[in-house]
């Protein structure tokens, strides 16, 4: 049943048109594991510094997330990211990235983590993603995320990681950049040709799409009146998506489609407040209610064209 995630566990400094925070809990593995914890047991692989305190660990503990493989380097500093969003909340502008303790991190998975059925290689150096991938060789379903920072600096290492996973979950700009192809459908084909059996493209406020060699499925994003901080939306989506899959035996296309909706539901809550604030106090009932709204929002009746034309006469 269990789901493993490797990724950044971070302190973020974020500014959006609606406010700012100088230091809040963030990181790809953090947002992912909080979302996934609503569906399954989650284990985090990563590293933090001595500045990572009881307050931060409590966030993981509250949601029952296993941090046995979250290494602490007492004299080190936790990964730090500073970003800014302008009125286009879909685009994060990175102002500073300090790898800190991640620069020398060598992931060593415990025996329990190595047995995970599903794994998510969250956004972090692609070489680390590969090291973890090799340690969960028997996993049934492994997904990967990455970002422009790595595609720009180490594209070959990113491709190497892509070849080793079942699913790639990235945003549209990253897919175009990775494939070197402006037409999204062609970029998707190129990425799928490298080996993954599915590709999930996140499109911010426009939703998300699932590509497989045989099928295409798309979901809108939940129409929110107020968005405070998009940081972590992508990882929260991935957490809902993978968490839902981890709770199911069959990972067929129908299950993946529902997982896309759960990913969208979780992400929609995440952006309502800064950092992890909203997801921390999210409830199962709230998730269920928004899932039903998605069903209503995307449902339509099929009426044969002939009937529509007859009505016009
Ligand atoms: P997203 O879900 O794409 O909004 O991811 C946001 C999170 O990614 C933030 O909480 C950051 O701490 C983290 N992040 C930003 N840049 C990097 C990077 N280069 N490597 C790993 N994590 C990062």
Boltz pocket constraint, residues with backbone or C-beta under 6 A from the ligand:
constraints:
  - pocket:
      binder: B
      contacts: [[A, 8], [A, 10], [A, 11], [A, 12], [A, 25], [A, 26], [A, 27], [A, 28], [A, 31], [A, 80], [A, 81], [A, 97], [A, 123], [A, 124], [A, 125], [A, 147], [A, 149], [A, 150], [A, 230], [A, 231], [A, 232], [A, 233], [A, 234], [A, 235], [A, 236]]
      max_distance: 6.0
